[in-house]
Amino acid sequence: MLTNNSHCVAEHTHCAVILYVIKQALRRGRVPQLRQNIITGEWVVITPERSQRPHDFKIPSSHKNESGTEKPCVFCVGSPAYQTRIHTYESNIIYVIPNKYPAFVENPEYCSMRSKIDPCGFYTTMPSVGGHDVVIVKDHDCDIYSFSTGIWTELFLMTKRRYEHWRENRTCDYSMMIYNHGVPAGASIDHPHAQIFASNIIPSYIIKEIKGSKKYYNSHKSCVYCDLIVYEQKQKVRIVAENDLFFACTFYAARFPYEVWVLPKHHQSHFDSEGQRTLIELAQIMHVVFEKIGKTLNNPPLNFYIHDSPTRDGEKNYYHWHIEITPRLSHYGGYEIGSEVVIDVQSPENTAEYLNS
């Protein structure tokens, strides 16, 4: 029979064992943890104990990027789409066309009257004006994981030129370049291409980033993105790649497994303000990052997109343009959809370790 003293000793030992197990789990990154996006304030749940190894996320080769169609490619040179190209925005590597089914139209007169008002006056509505580009790589047989630095450079240079065009358009308040790779990521056509959405609204998520960045600046008198780079360089646990002008890391409060951010080391709020040398260095780091993602995860479907300051805004000392790369390795469930709190089953620290291995 245990005495009170021996019972206390046993209980203390039991607590010590539990504490040790928790500490070891924390050290290995296997305990669920709430993390807050330092920019937007949004919460995510990191639950790495659900899945620990890269092969848990690897995409089978037969499902990498198949569109399920044997029809002639609609984007190859010589196709009907190629005949609609904007001639002043073509190079040996890239050409640009207006999207056949635009989300935003350049001429407001093309919008039906029904899109301009709600007959009962209850909802807010307006025409969806701006523009919608498709930026197409001429080589059908390459994909985003085999892009050379030359293709990357040309893609960003052409995007910069189109951003400049939309900046001059009075209907455009925001431009966003996006790239969908693979059917699960929304790519309906297998041929490599990006899109630029030039909209008469500022997307809600961008507004969150801007408000959060401004709030941080008012408190710290510094740009949160610049501080993020310095902090991650000191921590050395989420770094994926780095060169003279750019820094890539897994994001601390990631919404997707293997989410990677690419940021310029210098402060700049507008993507299209960057010069050619800077975009060449961006191309180089994107080549490295995609090589690592492709090797680790067998060329998974993914999206990447550019976030920068609204078109009509001047340079901001608190906002910093950047690229977010989001592999599509998991699906949102009821909790994510109902709460807008995302559960990520892979820790950003383990992600960086796997990508660098």
C-alpha positions, 0 to 999 in steps of 0.5 A: 500500500502506497503511503501519502509520500510514496503516492506523491512521489509516484504522481510527481514521477508520472507528471514528469514523464508526461512533461517529458513526452510533451517536450519531446513531441514539441521538439519533434514538431508533433503537437498541434499548434495554433499559429497566427499569420503575422500580416493578416491576423488569421489563425491556422492549425498546424497538426504535423502528427497527421503526416510526417514524410514527403512521400505522404504527399507525393503525387503519382506520376499518372495524375501529375498534370493530365487534362484528360483530352486528346484534342489539338492544343488550343495554345500552341503556335499556329492555333486559333488562340495564337491568331488572337495574340497581342502582337506588341506583347510577343517574344520568341518564348512568350505570347499574350492573348485576351482570355476567351472567357474573361472574368473582367472585360476591358470595355464596360459596354460589353457588360449587360445592364443586368450586371449593373444593378440589383433590381430590388436594390438589396445587394451591391453589384457593379460591372466586372470591368478591367481585363483578363490576359493569358500569358502563354509559353510557346513551348508545349513540351515544357512545364513549370518544373522544367522552366529554364531561367530564361523562360522564367525571366521572360514570363516575369518581364512580360507580366511586368509589361502587362502590369504597366499596361493595366496601370494606365487603364482607368478601369483597373484598380488591381492586377494579379498574375496567377499560375495554375499547374495541374487539374487539381489546381484549376488548370483546364488546359495542359499547355503552360500558361499564366493569367493576369486578372486586372480588376476594378476591385481590390481583392479582399485578401489583399485588403487584409494584407494591407491593413495588417501590414499598416497596423504592424508598421504603425506599431513597429515603424518597420515593414513586416515583410522586411522584418520577416526576412531578417527573422527567418534568416536568423532562425534558419529553420524555414529557409528554402533558397536565397540569392543576392536579391531574393529570399524564399522560405516556408511560411510560418502560418502556412495554409497549405502543406509545402507553402513557400513564399518568395520575397525581394530583400529590398523594400518594394511595394509594386512588382512592376517597378522592378528592373530587368536585373531584379527579375532575372534574379527572381527567375533564378530563385524560382528555378531553384525553388521549383526544382526542390518542390518537383524533386521532393513531391514528384511535380505536384499540382500547385498555384502561385500568385503575385501579391503587390500594392493596388494599381493606383497606389503610390509606393508604400513603406509598409507593404512589400510585394511577394510571391506565394507558392501553394502546392495542392496536396490536401483539400479543405474540409467542413471545419476549414470551410465553415470557420475559415481556420485552416488545418495544415497537416505539415509543419513549415519547419519539416517542410523546409527540411525535406525541401533542402534534403 
